[in-house]
Amino acid sequence: MRKMGSRFGLFLLAISILWAPVLSDLVISKVDRRIDLTSQIARITSTLKVENEGSELVSEVLLAFPDVQTKHLAHLSASSNVGKGKVRGSSNSFTVQPVNPKGMPASLTFYSVTLPKGLGKGESLTFDVLAVLTHTLQPFPEKITQADIQLLVFQETAYYLSPYAVKVQTLVVKLPEARIESYTRIHNTKNVGSEIKYGPYENLPPFSYSPVVVHFESNQPFAVAEELVREIEISHWGNVQVTEHYKFVHGGAQSKGEFSRLDYQARPHVRGQYAIRRLVAKLPPRAHSVYYRDEIGNVSTSNLWSDSMKTELEIEPRYPVIGGWKTAFTIGYGLPLHDFVFQSDGKRLIDISFGCPMNEVVINTLIVKVVLPEGSRDISVSAPFPLKESKETKFSHLDIAGRPVVVLEKTNAVPEHNQKFQVYYKFNSLAMLMEPLMLISGFFFLFVAGIVYMHVDMSISKSSASYLAKLQWDEVQAAIQQIQNIIHRGLVIHDKLEASLRDLSRTGDIQACKAARKAADGSLKELSKEIKPLLAFLQSSQQAAQILPKVEELVAKERDLQERLMVKHSTVVDCYEKKYGGKEIENRVASQLQKITALRLEVDDLLEFIDEI
Amino acid sequence: MAPKPITSPVPDAWYPTLSVVMLSVGLLFTASFFIYEATSSRKSRSLAKELTTGAVASVFLGFGSLFLLLASGVYV
């Protein structure tokens, strides 16, 4: 009944608009309309040949759509084909914008196509108008069981609705299957295979209208995304991360009765053939780290193919989605930075496609969020169609002020909106160093905390015996360390002296050797001076009582070693001055040499022993 | 001026290697820092040496962990 009512309404509309005034001297000499209903999206391509029969220049052509269609109109574009015939040459598109001309019927919405060159007297122009409609294919019956086939109803006018007179026109409706339940027959109607042809009709006045209804079989899944949120996050460290949150619903005929998985599995082409089985997302080439998951976790039923031109992700929902059922999932992938982000005139821009990467999906609300790096300024958006734009801030890894987010919203998006858009912004490369600096300062605070802990005295009772003992022990330790240090330095001087002796035997330069001896004498004296107060402190300290003998032994042994070394040194130098032979020298120092090696070993042992305390 | 593609300052392929190298160098410095803290006595400790060792270690650890994040797919 509803259908009949709407038909009657359309009829009234037809009557009411028949008497509207004629707008200008334009005449449409030929209209070919092709309506493609093979998917859930209705695409109406009209090829118009417009002729100017008046004398003035016309630069505007009006297109009329009934309000019933305007509601569902997702995309409207006009373009002229330069190449003739079916070969699509380079097409230049015209601006199309909604207008509100006076004296026109209220139930129509008008769009004006601006012709850049204008149309002079007697001239004609051919151009294409593409209108994309969503949600116009009504399932009838509205509820079907799993075994039923899906039938759809589509309403249109057989005559081209136009404010201008139309001389010749045809209409072709292309259906997905050859099975047609019924269609309105008016004169000159033909059905060939899966196509219905209306026309040609000749010499019709402006606003001619003849509603036709086609009722046909279509088992196309109606993949409708109620909401799709695409988040595009730029990282200048080399990645553009895209995350897409889908909320899908099957927008076709509602399912009635029960669903049998067994039937579906056994005879998928008879039982539930209109279900959404799989979806294919065409991702850009070089996409990596692709995932497909939902609230439960990873969904393993997906496949990925990639070549140099594209990456194809085939996903299968957890269950076949039949009429009215819903499913929600998330897909995500990373893209290389240099494919999408560019620098131009001091500004950076991301150039990426707007719509959903899946085929033939209608999106009721499409939200695209472009997350720019922290510190981006002067953000502007350039898109090929009007969008609702807003800004927000997102906090992500290692952020202080948050990242600026451009939120773009579009309702009723179709694959035709899959065009590239640009977001321009300014960004200083040095701001990239913020993240490592944060990490570095984090680690540095850790080290500083360690240093502070080791330096700060945190005992509560500053006068307790154990605390005082600890303090004293610290001092003793420091003194011992200093003594060790001095002894080490002394040993280094000893080594230098030995080296000077070796030089002497090689070059025979007695003066150099003597100078070395002098220098060593001086520094050794200083060292012994330094060691004295430390030893005195250790002797006075009770805490050092245990270790004191060892330290004293060490000092004594070192001094002994030092003296013997001096003796050896003097002897050797003496021998050289008196020009004794090598054997003679060896004999003279042999006894000293043995003792020196023994003492050196003892000193080393003692040093090690003290070290371990 | 034609738009020029922007690339990351360090090629993506280097991230794993860089993170391993810088983290190990950083951990070596950390080890030397804590050895110094534990072995030197309170009086003989030098603050400048502690701070420099800590600073060098934190620079290496900071960049190392950044590259580790990047290599594991967390693009900051």
Interface residues (C-beta under 8 A of the other chain):
Chain A: E233 S235 H236 W237 G238 N239 Q241 S289 G334 P336 L337 H338 D339 V341 F342 Q343 S344 D345 R348 L349 D351 S396 H397 L398 S429 M432 E435 P436 L437 L439 I440 S441 G442 F443 F444 L446 F447 V448 G450 I451 M454 H455 D474 E475 Q477 A478 Q481 Q482
Chain B: M1 A2 P3 K4 P5 I6 T7 S8 P9 V10 P11 D12 G26 T30 F33 F34 E37 S40 S41 R42 K43 S44 R45 L47 E50 L51 T53 G54 A55 A57 S58 V59 L61 G62 F63 S65 L66 L69 L70 G73 V74 Y75 V76
